[in-house]
Amino acid sequence: MRLLCPYCGWRAHEEFDHAGDAAVVRPQDDADLAAWHAYVYLRSNPKGICREYWQHTRGCRSWLRITRDTLTHEVIDSSFATGQSAP
Ligand SMILES: [Zn+2]
């Protein structure tokens, strides 16, 4: 599988570390225990298109938000997680 870093271009996925589901939303500080439990421990394992955080640890070290298809490994979108634009 190859992933797209907005700064470095296409690279082998071995250069990246997976950093979790980008669709998970942090609950409010006063949320109940069930909401915090779901936020910390519960993850889906979707088949198809999903948004994930990745870090290009063996490259430019940027944090990325990548949308990809987990069935085909097609990368649909890639951007810096911080919202900055590519140079
Ligand atoms: Zn990079």
PDB file of the backbone (N, CA, C, O) and the ligand in Angstrom, with CONECT records:
HET     ZN  A 101       1
ATOM      1  N   MET A   1       0.846  -1.176   0.000  1.00  0.00           N
ATOM      2  CA  MET A   1       0.000   0.000   0.000  1.00  0.00           C
ATOM      3  C   MET A   1       0.888   1.235   0.000  1.00  0.00           C
ATOM      4  O   MET A   1       1.933   1.253   0.651  1.00  0.00           O
ATOM      5  N   ARG A   2       0.480   2.248  -0.717  1.00  0.00           N
ATOM      6  CA  ARG A   2       1.195   3.511  -0.757  1.00  0.00           C
ATOM      7  C   ARG A   2       0.261   4.610  -0.253  1.00  0.00           C
ATOM      8  O   ARG A   2      -0.937   4.610  -0.538  1.00  0.00           O
ATOM      9  N   LEU A   3       0.829   5.534   0.492  1.00  0.00           N
ATOM     10  CA  LEU A   3       0.061   6.645   1.036  1.00  0.00           C
ATOM     11  C   LEU A   3       0.609   7.948   0.492  1.00  0.00           C
ATOM     12  O   LEU A   3       1.779   8.045   0.124  1.00  0.00           O
ATOM     13  N   LEU A   4      -0.258   8.948   0.447  1.00  0.00           N
ATOM     14  CA  LEU A   4       0.131  10.248  -0.100  1.00  0.00           C
ATOM     15  C   LEU A   4       0.375  11.236   1.028  1.00  0.00           C
ATOM     16  O   LEU A   4      -0.531  11.567   1.792  1.00  0.00           O
ATOM     17  N   CYS A   5       1.616  11.702   1.117  1.00  0.00           N
ATOM     18  CA  CYS A   5       1.952  12.794   2.026  1.00  0.00           C
ATOM     19  C   CYS A   5       1.902  14.081   1.207  1.00  0.00           C
ATOM     20  O   CYS A   5       2.544  14.156   0.159  1.00  0.00           O
ATOM     21  N   PRO A   6       1.158  15.098   1.653  1.00  0.00           N
ATOM     22  CA  PRO A   6       1.066  16.335   0.879  1.00  0.00           C
ATOM     23  C   PRO A   6       2.428  17.015   0.692  1.00  0.00           C
ATOM     24  O   PRO A   6       2.609  17.792  -0.245  1.00  0.00           O
ATOM     25  N   TYR A   7       3.371  16.729   1.570  1.00  0.00           N
ATOM     26  CA  TYR A   7       4.686  17.363   1.484  1.00  0.00           C
ATOM     27  C   TYR A   7       5.663  16.524   0.653  1.00  0.00           C
ATOM     28  O   TYR A   7       6.381  17.071  -0.185  1.00  0.00           O
ATOM     29  N   CYS A   8       5.701  15.212   0.872  1.00  0.00           N
ATOM     30  CA  CYS A   8       6.704  14.322   0.265  1.00  0.00           C
ATOM     31  C   CYS A   8       6.214  13.588  -0.976  1.00  0.00           C
ATOM     32  O   CYS A   8       7.028  13.103  -1.762  1.00  0.00           O
ATOM     33  N   GLY A   9       4.906  13.497  -1.166  1.00  0.00           N
ATOM     34  CA  GLY A   9       4.369  12.737  -2.286  1.00  0.00           C
ATOM     35  C   GLY A   9       4.048  11.309  -1.884  1.00  0.00           C
ATOM     36  O   GLY A   9       3.945  11.000  -0.697  1.00  0.00           O
ATOM     37  N   TRP A  10       3.890  10.441  -2.872  1.00  0.00           N
ATOM     38  CA  TRP A  10       3.536   9.041  -2.617  1.00  0.00           C
ATOM     39  C   TRP A  10       4.716   8.315  -1.992  1.00  0.00           C
ATOM     40  O   TRP A  10       5.848   8.417  -2.463  1.00  0.00           O
ATOM     41  N   ARG A  11       4.429   7.576  -0.919  1.00  0.00           N
ATOM     42  CA  ARG A  11       5.456   6.814  -0.227  1.00  0.00           C
ATOM     43  C   ARG A  11       4.866   5.472   0.223  1.00  0.00           C
ATOM     44  O   ARG A  11       3.651   5.331   0.362  1.00  0.00           O
ATOM     45  N   ALA A  12       5.753   4.485   0.449  1.00  0.00           N
ATOM     46  CA  ALA A  12       5.326   3.190   0.974  1.00  0.00           C
ATOM     47  C   ALA A  12       4.748   3.376   2.376  1.00  0.00           C
ATOM     48  O   ALA A  12       5.232   4.208   3.144  1.00  0.00           O
ATOM     49  N   HIS A  13       3.720   2.608   2.707  1.00  0.00           N
ATOM     50  CA  HIS A  13       3.058   2.793   4.005  1.00  0.00           C
ATOM     51  C   HIS A  13       3.986   2.475   5.177  1.00  0.00           C
ATOM     52  O   HIS A  13       3.716   2.883   6.307  1.00  0.00           O
ATOM     53  N   GLU A  14       5.075   1.751   4.919  1.00  0.00           N
ATOM     54  CA  GLU A  14       6.012   1.445   6.005  1.00  0.00           C
ATOM     55  C   GLU A  14       6.677   2.711   6.557  1.00  0.00           C
ATOM     56  O   GLU A  14       7.230   2.683   7.656  1.00  0.00           O
ATOM     57  N   GLU A  15       6.630   3.803   5.822  1.00  0.00           N
ATOM     58  CA  GLU A  15       7.203   5.064   6.297  1.00  0.00           C
ATOM     59  C   GLU A  15       6.268   5.778   7.283  1.00  0.00           C
ATOM     60  O   GLU A  15       6.655   6.763   7.912  1.00  0.00           O
ATOM     61  N   PHE A  16       5.041   5.276   7.409  1.00  0.00           N
ATOM     62  CA  PHE A  16       4.022   5.965   8.202  1.00  0.00           C
ATOM     63  C   PHE A  16       3.641   5.124   9.415  1.00  0.00           C
ATOM     64  O   PHE A  16       3.805   3.904   9.411  1.00  0.00           O
ATOM     65  N   ASP A  17       3.141   5.773  10.432  1.00  0.00           N
ATOM     66  CA  ASP A  17       2.525   5.092  11.563  1.00  0.00           C
ATOM     67  C   ASP A  17       1.055   5.476  11.620  1.00  0.00           C
ATOM     68  O   ASP A  17       0.698   6.651  11.535  1.00  0.00           O
ATOM     69  N   HIS A  18       0.210   4.457  11.766  1.00  0.00           N
ATOM     70  CA  HIS A  18      -1.224   4.684  11.883  1.00  0.00           C
ATOM     71  C   HIS A  18      -1.493   5.309  13.247  1.00  0.00           C
ATOM     72  O   HIS A  18      -0.929   4.870  14.250  1.00  0.00           O
ATOM     73  N   ALA A  19      -2.341   6.320  13.294  1.00  0.00           N
ATOM     74  CA  ALA A  19      -2.563   7.032  14.545  1.00  0.00           C
ATOM     75  C   ALA A  19      -4.038   7.108  14.918  1.00  0.00           C
ATOM     76  O   ALA A  19      -4.417   7.923  15.759  1.00  0.00           O
ATOM     77  N   GLY A  20      -4.863   6.286  14.316  1.00  0.00           N
ATOM     78  CA  GLY A  20      -6.232   6.189  14.774  1.00  0.00           C
ATOM     79  C   GLY A  20      -7.274   6.741  13.829  1.00  0.00           C
ATOM     80  O   GLY A  20      -6.983   7.301  12.772  1.00  0.00           O
ATOM     81  N   ASP A  21      -8.510   6.551  14.269  1.00  0.00           N
ATOM     82  CA  ASP A  21      -9.693   6.939  13.507  1.00  0.00           C
ATOM     83  C   ASP A  21      -9.890   8.449  13.609  1.00  0.00           C
ATOM     84  O   ASP A  21     -10.003   8.988  14.710  1.00  0.00           O
ATOM     85  N   ALA A  22      -9.931   9.125  12.480  1.00  0.00           N
ATOM     86  CA  ALA A  22     -10.093  10.582  12.473  1.00  0.00           C
ATOM     87  C   ALA A  22     -11.547  11.002  12.625  1.00  0.00           C
ATOM     88  O   ALA A  22     -11.838  12.194  12.723  1.00  0.00           O
ATOM     89  N   ALA A  23     -12.459  10.044  12.647  1.00  0.00           N
ATOM     90  CA  ALA A  23     -13.875  10.380  12.775  1.00  0.00           C
ATOM     91  C   ALA A  23     -14.329  10.425  14.233  1.00  0.00           C
ATOM     92  O   ALA A  23     -15.443  10.863  14.520  1.00  0.00           O
ATOM     93  N   VAL A  24     -13.480   9.978  15.151  1.00  0.00           N
ATOM     94  CA  VAL A  24     -13.850   9.972  16.565  1.00  0.00           C
ATOM     95  C   VAL A  24     -13.849  11.406  17.095  1.00  0.00           C
ATOM     96  O   VAL A  24     -12.907  12.167  16.872  1.00  0.00           O
ATOM     97  N   VAL A  25     -14.913  11.753  17.792  1.00  0.00           N
ATOM     98  CA  VAL A  25     -15.065  13.116  18.323  1.00  0.00           C
ATOM     99  C   VAL A  25     -14.961  13.075  19.846  1.00  0.00           C
ATOM    100  O   VAL A  25     -15.640  12.290  20.508  1.00  0.00           O
ATOM    101  N   ARG A  26     -14.101  13.933  20.386  1.00  0.00           N
ATOM    102  CA  ARG A  26     -13.905  14.000  21.839  1.00  0.00           C
ATOM    103  C   ARG A  26     -15.169  14.535  22.498  1.00  0.00           C
ATOM    104  O   ARG A  26     -15.711  15.554  22.069  1.00  0.00           O
ATOM    105  N   PRO A  27     -15.652  13.837  23.562  1.00  0.00           N
ATOM    106  CA  PRO A  27     -16.851  14.331  24.252  1.00  0.00           C
ATOM    107  C   PRO A  27     -16.553  15.607  25.050  1.00  0.00           C
ATOM    108  O   PRO A  27     -15.397  15.957  25.287  1.00  0.00           O
ATOM    109  N   GLN A  28     -17.619  16.284  25.453  1.00  0.00           N
ATOM    110  CA  GLN A  28     -17.481  17.458  26.315  1.00  0.00           C
ATOM    111  C   GLN A  28     -16.888  17.031  27.659  1.00  0.00           C
ATOM    112  O   GLN A  28     -17.033  15.876  28.061  1.00  0.00           O
ATOM    113  N   ASP A  29     -16.229  17.947  28.346  1.00  0.00           N
ATOM    114  CA  ASP A  29     -15.594  17.628  29.626  1.00  0.00           C
ATOM    115  C   ASP A  29     -16.571  17.052  30.644  1.00  0.00           C
ATOM    116  O   ASP A  29     -16.189  16.216  31.463  1.00  0.00           O
ATOM    117  N   ASP A  30     -17.822  17.488  30.602  1.00  0.00           N
ATOM    118  CA  ASP A  30     -18.802  17.025  31.586  1.00  0.00           C
ATOM    119  C   ASP A  30     -19.639  15.837  31.092  1.00  0.00           C
ATOM    120  O   ASP A  30     -20.686  15.534  31.664  1.00  0.00           O
ATOM    121  N   ALA A  31     -19.180  15.172  30.038  1.00  0.00           N
ATOM    122  CA  ALA A  31     -19.917  14.018  29.501  1.00  0.00           C
ATOM    123  C   ALA A  31     -19.908  12.864  30.503  1.00  0.00           C
ATOM    124  O   ALA A  31     -19.037  12.782  31.369  1.00  0.00           O
ATOM    125  N   ASP A  32     -20.886  11.982  30.370  1.00  0.00           N
ATOM    126  CA  ASP A  32     -20.960  10.857  31.309  1.00  0.00           C
ATOM    127  C   ASP A  32     -19.891   9.800  30.999  1.00  0.00           C
ATOM    128  O   ASP A  32     -19.222   9.849  29.967  1.00  0.00           O
ATOM    129  N   LEU A  33     -19.757   8.852  31.920  1.00  0.00           N
ATOM    130  CA  LEU A  33     -18.715   7.830  31.822  1.00  0.00           C
ATOM    131  C   LEU A  33     -18.850   6.984  30.555  1.00  0.00           C
ATOM    132  O   LEU A  33     -17.848   6.580  29.965  1.00  0.00           O
ATOM    133  N   ALA A  34     -20.080   6.719  30.143  1.00  0.00           N
ATOM    134  CA  ALA A  34     -20.301   5.905  28.941  1.00  0.00           C
ATOM    135  C   ALA A  34     -19.734   6.601  27.700  1.00  0.00           C
ATOM    136  O   ALA A  34     -19.154   5.952  26.830  1.00  0.00           O
ATOM    137  N   ALA A  35     -19.905   7.913  27.626  1.00  0.00           N
ATOM    138  CA  ALA A  35     -19.378   8.660  26.484  1.00  0.00           C
ATOM    139  C   ALA A  35     -17.855   8.620  26.469  1.00  0.00           C
ATOM    140  O   ALA A  35     -17.248   8.470  25.409  1.00  0.00           O
ATOM    141  N   TRP A  36     -17.231   8.753  27.647  1.00  0.00           N
ATOM    142  CA  TRP A  36     -15.768   8.690  27.723  1.00  0.00           C
ATOM    143  C   TRP A  36     -15.247   7.294  27.427  1.00  0.00           C
ATOM    144  O   TRP A  36     -14.215   7.129  26.777  1.00  0.00           O
ATOM    145  N   HIS A  37     -15.974   6.289  27.911  1.00  0.00           N
ATOM    146  CA  HIS A  37     -15.592   4.903  27.624  1.00  0.00           C
ATOM    147  C   HIS A  37     -15.609   4.667  26.106  1.00  0.00           C
ATOM    148  O   HIS A  37     -14.672   4.087  25.557  1.00  0.00           O
ATOM    149  N   ALA A  38     -16.659   5.109  25.444  1.00  0.00           N
ATOM    150  CA  ALA A  38     -16.759   4.938  23.990  1.00  0.00           C
ATOM    151  C   ALA A  38     -15.643   5.698  23.275  1.00  0.00           C
ATOM    152  O   ALA A  38     -15.074   5.196  22.305  1.00  0.00           O
ATOM    153  N   TYR A  39     -15.331   6.889  23.743  1.00  0.00           N
ATOM    154  CA  TYR A  39     -14.287   7.706  23.115  1.00  0.00           C
ATOM    155  C   TYR A  39     -12.906   7.054  23.223  1.00  0.00           C
ATOM    156  O   TYR A  39     -12.121   7.075  22.275  1.00  0.00           O
ATOM    157  N   VAL A  40     -12.626   6.481  24.386  1.00  0.00           N
ATOM    158  CA  VAL A  40     -11.288   5.933  24.630  1.00  0.00           C
ATOM    159  C   VAL A  40     -11.137   4.516  24.085  1.00  0.00           C
ATOM    160  O   VAL A  40     -10.096   4.180  23.520  1.00  0.00           O
ATOM    161  N   TYR A  41     -12.171   3.675  24.248  1.00  0.00           N
ATOM    162  CA  TYR A  41     -11.990   2.250  23.981  1.00  0.00           C
ATOM    163  C   TYR A  41     -12.719   1.689  22.763  1.00  0.00           C
ATOM    164  O   TYR A  41     -12.242   0.724  22.164  1.00  0.00           O
ATOM    165  N   LEU A  42     -13.842   2.255  22.385  1.00  0.00           N
ATOM    166  CA  LEU A  42     -14.652   1.609  21.352  1.00  0.00           C
ATOM    167  C   LEU A  42     -14.291   2.144  19.964  1.00  0.00           C
ATOM    168  O   LEU A  42     -14.314   3.349  19.716  1.00  0.00           O
ATOM    169  N   ARG A  43     -13.961   1.222  19.081  1.00  0.00           N
ATOM    170  CA  ARG A  43     -13.639   1.590  17.710  1.00  0.00           C
ATOM    171  C   ARG A  43     -14.368   0.664  16.763  1.00  0.00           C
ATOM    172  O   ARG A  43     -14.529  -0.525  17.036  1.00  0.00           O
ATOM    173  N   SER A  44     -14.803   1.214  15.660  1.00  0.00           N
ATOM    174  CA  SER A  44     -15.385   0.378  14.618  1.00  0.00           C
ATOM    175  C   SER A  44     -14.254  -0.068  13.691  1.00  0.00           C
ATOM    176  O   SER A  44     -13.158   0.491  13.718  1.00  0.00           O
ATOM    177  N   ASN A  45     -14.523  -1.042  12.904  1.00  0.00           N
ATOM    178  CA  ASN A  45     -13.542  -1.523  11.936  1.00  0.00           C
ATOM    179  C   ASN A  45     -14.228  -1.519  10.586  1.00  0.00           C
ATOM    180  O   ASN A  45     -14.577  -2.571  10.049  1.00  0.00           O
ATOM    181  N   PRO A  46     -14.422  -0.309  10.033  1.00  0.00           N
ATOM    182  CA  PRO A  46     -15.274  -0.195   8.848  1.00  0.00           C
ATOM    183  C   PRO A  46     -14.647  -0.832   7.612  1.00  0.00           C
ATOM    184  O   PRO A  46     -13.432  -0.828   7.418  1.00  0.00           O
ATOM    185  N   LYS A  47     -15.521  -1.370   6.800  1.00  0.00           N
ATOM    186  CA  LYS A  47     -15.115  -1.900   5.509  1.00  0.00           C
ATOM    187  C   LYS A  47     -15.523  -0.851   4.480  1.00  0.00           C
ATOM    188  O   LYS A  47     -16.708  -0.575   4.293  1.00  0.00           O
ATOM    189  N   GLY A  48     -14.536  -0.278   3.823  1.00  0.00           N
ATOM    190  CA  GLY A  48     -14.844   0.756   2.845  1.00  0.00           C
ATOM    191  C   GLY A  48     -14.105   2.041   3.164  1.00  0.00           C
ATOM    192  O   GLY A  48     -12.977   2.013   3.658  1.00  0.00           O
ATOM    193  N   ILE A  49     -14.735   3.156   2.883  1.00  0.00           N
ATOM    194  CA  ILE A  49     -14.085   4.458   3.017  1.00  0.00           C
ATOM    195  C   ILE A  49     -14.066   4.892   4.478  1.00  0.00           C
ATOM    196  O   ILE A  49     -15.092   4.855   5.158  1.00  0.00           O
ATOM    197  N   CYS A  50     -12.900   5.302   4.955  1.00  0.00           N
ATOM    198  CA  CYS A  50     -12.766   5.795   6.323  1.00  0.00           C
ATOM    199  C   CYS A  50     -11.695   6.889   6.359  1.00  0.00           C
ATOM    200  O   CYS A  50     -10.838   6.980   5.480  1.00  0.00           O
ATOM    201  N   ARG A  51     -11.776   7.703   7.392  1.00  0.00           N
ATOM    202  CA  ARG A  51     -10.790   8.767   7.603  1.00  0.00           C
ATOM    203  C   ARG A  51      -9.916   8.371   8.776  1.00  0.00           C
ATOM    204  O   ARG A  51     -10.411   7.963   9.826  1.00  0.00           O
ATOM    205  N   GLU A  52      -8.611   8.496   8.587  1.00  0.00           N
ATOM    206  CA  GLU A  52      -7.662   8.064   9.614  1.00  0.00           C
ATOM    207  C   GLU A  52      -6.566   9.108   9.785  1.00  0.00           C
ATOM    208  O   GLU A  52      -6.265   9.879   8.873  1.00  0.00           O
ATOM    209  N   TYR A  53      -5.977   9.111  10.986  1.00  0.00           N
ATOM    210  CA  TYR A  53      -4.772   9.903  11.217  1.00  0.00           C
ATOM    211  C   TYR A  53      -3.563   9.018  10.967  1.00  0.00           C
ATOM    212  O   TYR A  53      -3.545   7.854  11.369  1.00  0.00           O
ATOM    213  N   TRP A  54      -2.563   9.561  10.312  1.00  0.00           N
ATOM    214  CA  TRP A  54      -1.293   8.890  10.085  1.00  0.00           C
ATOM    215  C   TRP A  54      -0.188   9.905  10.358  1.00  0.00           C
ATOM    216  O   TRP A  54      -0.387  11.109  10.190  1.00  0.00           O
ATOM    217  N   GLN A  55       0.966   9.419  10.775  1.00  0.00           N
ATOM    218  CA  GLN A  55       2.119  10.301  10.887  1.00  0.00           C
ATOM    219  C   GLN A  55       3.209   9.779   9.959  1.00  0.00           C
ATOM    220  O   GLN A  55       3.490   8.581   9.939  1.00  0.00           O
ATOM    221  N   HIS A  56       3.814  10.665   9.201  1.00  0.00           N
ATOM    222  CA  HIS A  56       4.895  10.287   8.293  1.00  0.00           C
ATOM    223  C   HIS A  56       6.199  10.271   9.097  1.00  0.00           C
ATOM    224  O   HIS A  56       7.069  11.128   8.938  1.00  0.00           O
ATOM    225  N   THR A  57       6.295   9.263   9.962  1.00  0.00           N
ATOM    226  CA  THR A  57       7.388   9.205  10.951  1.00  0.00           C
ATOM    227  C   THR A  57       8.751   8.973  10.324  1.00  0.00           C
ATOM    228  O   THR A  57       9.758   9.427  10.868  1.00  0.00           O
ATOM    229  N   ARG A  58       8.810   8.284   9.207  1.00  0.00           N
ATOM    230  CA  ARG A  58      10.104   8.025   8.568  1.00  0.00           C
ATOM    231  C   ARG A  58      10.304   8.943   7.363  1.00  0.00           C
ATOM    232  O   ARG A  58      11.027   8.612   6.423  1.00  0.00           O
ATOM    233  N   GLY A  59       9.658  10.085   7.413  1.00  0.00           N
ATOM    234  CA  GLY A  59       9.770  11.089   6.361  1.00  0.00           C
ATOM    235  C   GLY A  59       9.795  12.468   6.996  1.00  0.00           C
ATOM    236  O   GLY A  59      10.673  12.766   7.805  1.00  0.00           O
ATOM    237  N   CYS A  60       8.850  13.297   6.641  1.00  0.00           N
ATOM    238  CA  CYS A  60       8.830  14.683   7.114  1.00  0.00           C
ATOM    239  C   CYS A  60       8.231  14.820   8.516  1.00  0.00           C
ATOM    240  O   CYS A  60       8.255  15.911   9.087  1.00  0.00           O
ATOM    241  N   ARG A  61       7.695  13.733   9.080  1.00  0.00           N
ATOM    242  CA  ARG A  61       7.120  13.663  10.419  1.00  0.00           C
ATOM    243  C   ARG A  61       5.794  14.429  10.547  1.00  0.00           C
ATOM    244  O   ARG A  61       5.335  14.680  11.661  1.00  0.00           O
ATOM    245  N   SER A  62       5.189  14.794   9.439  1.00  0.00           N
ATOM    246  CA  SER A  62       3.907  15.499   9.479  1.00  0.00           C
ATOM    247  C   SER A  62       2.789  14.572   9.942  1.00  0.00           C
ATOM    248  O   SER A  62       2.803  13.369   9.683  1.00  0.00           O
ATOM    249  N   TRP A  63       1.817  15.169  10.636  1.00  0.00           N
ATOM    250  CA  TRP A  63       0.588  14.472  11.005  1.00  0.00           C
ATOM    251  C   TRP A  63      -0.397  14.700   9.877  1.00  0.00           C
ATOM    252  O   TRP A  63      -0.594  15.827   9.423  1.00  0.00           O
ATOM    253  N   LEU A  64      -1.024  13.600   9.424  1.00  0.00           N
ATOM    254  CA  LEU A  64      -1.885  13.667   8.245  1.00  0.00           C
ATOM    255  C   LEU A  64      -3.270  13.117   8.555  1.00  0.00           C
ATOM    256  O   LEU A  64      -3.444  12.282   9.443  1.00  0.00           O
ATOM    257  N   ARG A  65      -4.235  13.597   7.813  1.00  0.00           N
ATOM    258  CA  ARG A  65      -5.587  13.042   7.834  1.00  0.00           C
ATOM    259  C   ARG A  65      -5.812  12.464   6.439  1.00  0.00           C
ATOM    260  O   ARG A  65      -5.869  13.198   5.453  1.00  0.00           O
ATOM    261  N   ILE A  66      -5.937  11.148   6.370  1.00  0.00           N
ATOM    262  CA  ILE A  66      -6.038  10.472   5.083  1.00  0.00           C
ATOM    263  C   ILE A  66      -7.387   9.772   4.987  1.00  0.00           C
ATOM    264  O   ILE A  66      -7.792   9.053   5.900  1.00  0.00           O
ATOM    265  N   THR A  67      -8.067   9.988   3.886  1.00  0.00           N
ATOM    266  CA  THR A  67      -9.298   9.272   3.588  1.00  0.00           C
ATOM    267  C   THR A  67      -8.949   8.182   2.593  1.00  0.00           C
ATOM    268  O   THR A  67      -8.416   8.457   1.518  1.00  0.00           O
ATOM    269  N   ARG A  68      -9.253   6.936   2.958  1.00  0.00           N
ATOM    270  CA  ARG A  68      -8.913   5.835   2.062  1.00  0.00           C
ATOM    271  C   ARG A  68      -9.966   4.745   2.135  1.00  0.00           C
ATOM    272  O   ARG A  68     -10.757   4.673   3.076  1.00  0.00           O
ATOM    273  N   ASP A  69      -9.953   3.909   1.124  1.00  0.00           N
ATOM    274  CA  ASP A  69     -10.855   2.760   1.064  1.00  0.00           C
ATOM    275  C   ASP A  69     -10.104   1.569   1.644  1.00  0.00           C
ATOM    276  O   ASP A  69      -9.063   1.173   1.119  1.00  0.00           O
ATOM    277  N   THR A  70     -10.629   0.996   2.726  1.00  0.00           N
ATOM    278  CA  THR A  70      -9.928  -0.100   3.386  1.00  0.00           C
ATOM    279  C   THR A  70     -10.004  -1.400   2.586  1.00  0.00           C
ATOM    280  O   THR A  70      -9.263  -2.339   2.877  1.00  0.00           O
ATOM    281  N   LEU A  71     -10.863  -1.471   1.607  1.00  0.00           N
ATOM    282  CA  LEU A  71     -10.939  -2.668   0.765  1.00  0.00           C
ATOM    283  C   LEU A  71      -9.921  -2.623  -0.360  1.00  0.00           C
ATOM    284  O   LEU A  71      -9.259  -3.621  -0.643  1.00  0.00           O
ATOM    285  N   THR A  72      -9.794  -1.470  -1.001  1.00  0.00           N
ATOM    286  CA  THR A  72      -8.925  -1.361  -2.178  1.00  0.00           C
ATOM    287  C   THR A  72      -7.611  -0.648  -1.867  1.00  0.00           C
ATOM    288  O   THR A  72      -6.691  -0.671  -2.686  1.00  0.00           O
ATOM    289  N   HIS A  73      -7.508  -0.017  -0.702  1.00  0.00           N
ATOM    290  CA  HIS A  73      -6.358   0.794  -0.301  1.00  0.00           C
ATOM    291  C   HIS A  73      -6.204   2.048  -1.161  1.00  0.00           C
ATOM    292  O   HIS A  73      -5.148   2.680  -1.155  1.00  0.00           O
ATOM    293  N   GLU A  74      -7.243   2.405  -1.891  1.00  0.00           N
ATOM    294  CA  GLU A  74      -7.206   3.635  -2.677  1.00  0.00           C
ATOM    295  C   GLU A  74      -7.223   4.838  -1.732  1.00  0.00           C
ATOM    296  O   GLU A  74      -8.075   4.922  -0.848  1.00  0.00           O
ATOM    297  N   VAL A  75      -6.290   5.759  -1.916  1.00  0.00           N
ATOM    298  CA  VAL A  75      -6.270   6.992  -1.140  1.00  0.00           C
ATOM    299  C   VAL A  75      -7.148   8.012  -1.859  1.00  0.00           C
ATOM    300  O   VAL A  75      -6.898   8.355  -3.014  1.00  0.00           O
ATOM    301  N   ILE A  76      -8.167   8.487  -1.172  1.00  0.00           N
ATOM    302  CA  ILE A  76      -9.127   9.409  -1.769  1.00  0.00           C
ATOM    303  C   ILE A  76      -8.733  10.845  -1.484  1.00  0.00           C
ATOM    304  O   ILE A  76      -8.911  11.721  -2.330  1.00  0.00           O
ATOM    305  N   ASP A  77      -8.199  11.092  -0.298  1.00  0.00           N
ATOM    306  CA  ASP A  77      -7.796  12.450   0.058  1.00  0.00           C
ATOM    307  C   ASP A  77      -6.698  12.375   1.112  1.00  0.00           C
ATOM    308  O   ASP A  77      -6.662  11.455   1.929  1.00  0.00           O
ATOM    309  N   SER A  78      -5.814  13.351   1.079  1.00  0.00           N
ATOM    310  CA  SER A  78      -4.740  13.427   2.066  1.00  0.00           C
ATOM    311  C   SER A  78      -4.463  14.895   2.364  1.00  0.00           C
ATOM    312  O   SER A  78      -4.277  15.705   1.455  1.00  0.00           O
ATOM    313  N   SER A  79      -4.440  15.223   3.653  1.00  0.00           N
ATOM    314  CA  SER A  79      -4.162  16.608   4.039  1.00  0.00           C
ATOM    315  C   SER A  79      -3.435  16.615   5.359  1.00  0.00           C
ATOM    316  O   SER A  79      -3.428  15.621   6.084  1.00  0.00           O
ATOM    317  N   PHE A  80      -2.821  17.743   5.669  1.00  0.00           N
ATOM    318  CA  PHE A  80      -2.175  17.877   6.969  1.00  0.00           C
ATOM    319  C   PHE A  80      -3.256  17.931   8.042  1.00  0.00           C
ATOM    320  O   PHE A  80      -4.263  18.618   7.871  1.00  0.00           O
ATOM    321  N   ALA A  81      -3.058  17.215   9.141  1.00  0.00           N
ATOM    322  CA  ALA A  81      -4.050  17.179  10.214  1.00  0.00           C
ATOM    323  C   ALA A  81      -4.219  18.548  10.850  1.00  0.00           C
ATOM    324  O   ALA A  81      -5.274  18.841  11.414  1.00  0.00           O
ATOM    325  N   THR A  82      -3.211  19.378  10.769  1.00  0.00           N
ATOM    326  CA  THR A  82      -3.266  20.703  11.375  1.00  0.00           C
ATOM    327  C   THR A  82      -4.009  21.697  10.497  1.00  0.00           C
ATOM    328  O   THR A  82      -4.269  22.821  10.928  1.00  0.00           O
ATOM    329  N   GLY A  83      -4.353  21.308   9.277  1.00  0.00           N
ATOM    330  CA  GLY A  83      -5.080  22.194   8.381  1.00  0.00           C
ATOM    331  C   GLY A  83      -4.193  23.053   7.505  1.00  0.00           C
ATOM    332  O   GLY A  83      -4.695  23.789   6.655  1.00  0.00           O
ATOM    333  N   GLN A  84      -2.862  22.975   7.696  1.00  0.00           N
ATOM    334  CA  GLN A  84      -1.980  23.772   6.842  1.00  0.00           C
ATOM    335  C   GLN A  84      -2.046  23.251   5.414  1.00  0.00           C
ATOM    336  O   GLN A  84      -2.450  22.109   5.194  1.00  0.00           O
ATOM    337  N   SER A  85      -1.661  24.055   4.453  1.00  0.00           N
ATOM    338  CA  SER A  85      -1.676  23.629   3.053  1.00  0.00           C
ATOM    339  C   SER A  85      -0.279  23.165   2.651  1.00  0.00           C
ATOM    340  O   SER A  85       0.721  23.531   3.267  1.00  0.00           O
ATOM    341  N   ALA A  86      -0.243  22.353   1.605  1.00  0.00           N
ATOM    342  CA  ALA A  86       1.032  21.820   1.116  1.00  0.00           C
ATOM    343  C   ALA A  86       1.894  22.933   0.542  1.00  0.00           C
ATOM    344  O   ALA A  86       1.370  23.879  -0.047  1.00  0.00           O
ATOM    345  N   PRO A  87       3.233  22.833   0.708  1.00  0.00           N
ATOM    346  CA  PRO A  87       4.112  23.880   0.172  1.00  0.00           C
ATOM    347  C   PRO A  87       4.146  23.878  -1.351  1.00  0.00           C
ATOM    348  O   PRO A  87       4.839  24.697  -1.954  1.00  0.00           O
TER     349      PRO A  87
HETATM  350 ZN    ZN A 101       5.970  13.530   4.416  1.00  0.00          ZN2+
END
